[in-house]
Structure formats: C-alpha cells, structure tokens
Amino acid sequence: MNLFVGNLNPETTATGLRTLFSEFGEVVSSKVIIDNATGMSRGFGFVEMADKFHSFDAIDNLDSVFFEGNIISVKEAKQNGMSKGGGGRPGGGGFKRPFKPRPRQDYPRQDNFNSDRY
C-alpha cells in the first residue's frame, strides 16, 4: 500500500522515512520528492509498505507526530487521475475543447428601469 507523507523537513531523506516506517512493517520503497528547478525537497514523499494492515497501523501511529523538526501528516496515497485516461477529471472525459471566444454582439440595452413609467 502506498502512503503519502506530507510536511516533511527539507533535510528529511528517503532513508529516514524508511527507518521511521519500518517500525510498523516491511517497507518496499520510500522516496522524497525533489523539485527539479531547485534540487531541494518539495516537503512531501511516499512510502510503500508490503502489508496494508501494517500501513493502516503506520497511519494511525505516525499521522500528526513530530519528526525531524516538523509535524508530519500520513495518509493513504491517492492514485494519479492522469494515468486512467480521464484527463485528470473525475468521471473521465479525457477530451477538452479549446476555449473559443464568442464574437461580441451589440444588442440594444435592455434595462429593467423604464423612465416613462415614473
């Protein structure tokens, strides 16, 4: 089961995450997401655990705890919507029409105020 770990300290490494989560079961993989432009941590990462019951145990015990200077959040990772061919939108759809502005039409102005009535 894949877990999302948020609010990480910029100094946190994948090895540190692996060590923290290994208390609750076998860790298959761990990674800290790095910003390509700056080369620094983006403040979140992912940990994949072998057993889903160990994953739930880790969520219950590690969510909102103090780790390496920050209070981290641990949740079940959501699947990326783009990989399902849905265009990143719930319910699919995939194809998005490009925006095409309509030509302006100058109609006579219709106000709700009629000065002749008063």
Secondary structure, DSSP 8 states (H G I E B T S, - for coil): -EEEEES--TT--HHHHHHHHGGGS-EEEEEEEE-TTT-SEEEEEEEEES-HHHHHHHHHHHTTEEETTEEEEEEE----GGGGTSTTSTT--------------------S--TT--
